[in-house]
């Protein structure tokens, strides 16, 4: 591991790329959140609904859902409580592990997902995808995939 004095400062080009990435990340997530507000959902709510809608039997162990959404178990528990109160999910006991719980998408949660998903996709298109030429999207994917893989491999490690 390098010390602070060993770390070179970012070049102008590196600084520009980094700050643009930060701007895009913050501004895009803010806009997507705003576009979910009319449906009474947050980005976190939507991410949980997506994960559950794509899971077998529309259910995931809470620990797996926490890992896939990068939330602490405690934070996810509070989030699931809010979503339970809204009728979107329910908790079920895990028969093989008395301490384990599942988060399960309710019928209302499934209908919400079906109703909101087209609007969310339209928002992603309008504010991100459609701003790129197809070849630029491929280049963007090729550039970002190694970063995503690196971060997945080092999740939880310095």
N, C-alpha and C positions, 0 to 999 in steps of 0.2 A: 504494500500500500504506500502511496506517495504522501508526503507531508505537504502542507499548504505552500511552503516555499519551493517545492519541487513542481508544482502545478503551473504550467504556462497559462498566461492570460489568453482569452479568446481573441482571435484575429478579428478584424473588422467584418470580414465575410462570415466567420463563425458566429460572431455576435449578432449580426443581422439575421442570420438563419434561425438562431436560437430565439431571439425576441419575436420574430414573426411567428414561429411555432407557438410561443406562449400566447401571443395575441389571438391567433386563430383558435387555439384550444379554449381559451376563456370566453371569447366572443361567441364562438359556435355553441358551446354548452349553454351559455346564457340565453341565446336565441332559441335553442331547442327547448329549453325549460319554459321560456315564455310561450312557445307554441303549444306546450302541453297544459298550460294553466287553464284554458277554457274547459278542459276535461277533468279538472280537479286532480291532476297528477303532477308529480315531480319527475325529474330524470331518474332518480332512484326507484320510484314506484314503477316506472315504465321498464327499467332494466330488470327488475324482479319479475314483472309480468312476462317479459320476453323469455327469461330463463325458465320460468315455470311452464309457459305455453309450449316450449320446445322440448321439455323433459318428458320421459316416459310417464304415462298416466297423469301428466301435468302436476308432478310432485317431485320435490327434491328434499334431501336431508338438509336441515338448517345449516349444518357445518359446511356442506358442499355449496349451498347457496351463498353463504358468507364468503367462501373462498372465491367463487366465480364472480361475485360483485365487489370484491376487495373491501368488504366491510368487516369490522370486528363482530364477533358473535353478539356482543351486548348491543351494539348499534343496530344490527340486523333485527334483533329481538324487538327493539322499540319500533323499528320500521314495520315489521310484520304486525305488531299490535295495532298500529294506525291503519294498516291495510285490512286487518281483520274487522276493525270497527267500521270500515267503509264497505265491508262485504265482499272484498276482492279475493281474499285468501282465507284459509283456515289452517290451524295446526292439527296434526294428527300424531298420535304416539307411534313409535317404531316398535313393532312386535319383537324384533330380534335384539333390540337394545332398549331396555326400559327408560334409560336416561335420554335416548335420542328422540328427536322430533322431526316430523316432516312439515314443510310448508306446501300447501296444496292449493292450486288455483280453483276457485269456486266457479260455478256457472256464470255468476255475475262478473267475475274477473275475466273469464273467457270472452264474454260478450263485450266487455269494456275493451279488451285487447283487440278484438275484431273491429270494433268501431273506431278506435284511436289509431291503430297501425297505419291505415292509408294516409291519415293526416300527418303522422310522424314521418313516413317515407317521403311525402310531398315536401315537408319541411327540410329533410336531409338533402333532397334533390335541389330545392330552391337555394339553400344557403351553402351547399358544398359541392355535390356531385356535378350539377349542371354548369358549374363555373369552370370546369376543366374539359379540355379536349380529351377524347378517349385515350390517345397515346400518352397524355399527361397523367391520366389516372393510373395507367400501367406503370409509368415511371415513379409516381408517388408511392404506389404499393411496393414496388421493388426497393425503394429507398427506405420506407418505414418498416417493412417486414423484419429486417435484421434487428432493429431497435426493439420491436415488440417481442421477438424471440429472446433477445438478451434479457429484457426485463422480466419475462415469464420465468426464465431459468434462475434469475437472481432475486426473485420475490422473497422479501423478508431478510435478505442478506445485504450487508453494506456494499 
